[in-house]
């Protein structure tokens, strides 16, 4: 039960970091997608752990 007090702040940090990176990706003219970028797009960064920033 004591570990929940440690996991909750970690979860909040992950959520906070993901929101800022999506904005930065859009400023670069890209979009966030799960997994990897499909053919006509190229990766230009990361939005979060599982999301990649792709640009045409």
N, C-alpha and C positions, 0 to 999 in steps of 0.2 A: 504494500500500500504506500510505502514511503517513496517508491520510485515514481509514482504519479506526479508528485510535486516537482520532480526533475524533468519529466517528459512534457508537461504542459508548457513551460516557457520555451522549450525547444520547438514545439509545434508552432507556437506563436511566431518565433523567429523565421521559421520556414515559410509561413504564410505571408509574412511581411516582406520577405525578400523576393518572393515570386511576383508580387504585385508591381514592384518597382522595375523589375527586369522586363516585364511585358510592355511597360510604357517606353522604356529605352529601345526596345525592339521596334515599336511603332514609329519612334522618332527616326530610326534608321531607314524607314520605309519597308519594314518587314512585317511578318505575322508569325504568331506562335502556333505550333502544331505538335501533337504527340508523336513520339518515335523519331522519325527522320524526315528529311525533306524529299519530296517527290521530284521526278525528272526535271521539269523546266526551272526548278528553284534550286538555290544553293544555300547552305547554312552560313549564317553570319554571326551567330552567337547562341547563347542559351537563355531561355526564359525561366526555367526551373530545372529540377533534377530530371524530369521525364519529358519536358517540352524543349523543342529546338526553335530558334528564331530563323526563319527562312525568308529569302528575298528573291524576287524574279529578276 
